[in-house]
């Protein structure tokens, strides 16, 4: 199999691509500009991508292409309708990043709940050394124990977040398309009203786009913490920024409707804000998660060669 990886740089230089190379003849590009896609995939039988967008225009000349492997769970960057019309298979990877996303979900939550940057800055600036008292307890921070954690999207990641939240002593609520066993199910509106923490773990679909808008944000408790580990467009980003700037919301986010955000993105007004923790879409990418991702891609290719359907979305 002639395999082309168009944006291998997105999975990190510290990760070996040997499992994929063992599956065929591998050509690796660290990054690929939109104008370079057609020529680079012209003779490919398998194309591996992470962030690169594939559509009718740039796939038209890839006459030998049989399979697209996405190095992610989401595959909204591929024109699936066109791929189906051409008989091009599409395989993603699932479950590889669960532990990594859970880790960063709580890193964001704990950062905001403890107001940790204010305290580390107090020490790093030398202010602590100059004080004549032994400690600092401002800004105020609170325990997680006894709080209510609402989870929007109760799949593999949501369920693991629930386990971790319970370990911290939180009561857990869930909102999902179908009620889940072993958790208190709520409507979205009731979950938002009752929760001190709300974490988002849903895919981006027509139903979830703009799921959390100004109306929904208005239902949340003043001072609640909202965490978006789903997709940027799941929330109304302008409404989120406005509520943070009004002093009514603490916000942690790893995803954006435009990545990277432009200088006019609503969140640029939040850069450096003490009630905000923003990260550059890295929650999926622990070393172990990226190793699992590459291994899963290799298994998808090998299954395709055997005529088997594995993690197929076409």
PyMOL commands that set and color helices and strands:
alter all, ss='L'
color gray80, all
select helices_A, chain A and resi 8-11+18-21+34-41+56-59+80-86+98-114+116-124+127-130+156-167+188-194+214-219+232-234+237-245+266-270+287-305
alter helices_A, ss='H'
color red, helices_A
select strands_A, chain A and resi 2-5+25-28+46-49+67-70+89-91+148-152+171-175+184-185+197-200+224-228+249-253+276-278
alter strands_A, ss='S'
color yellow, strands_A
deselect
rebuild
show_as cartoon
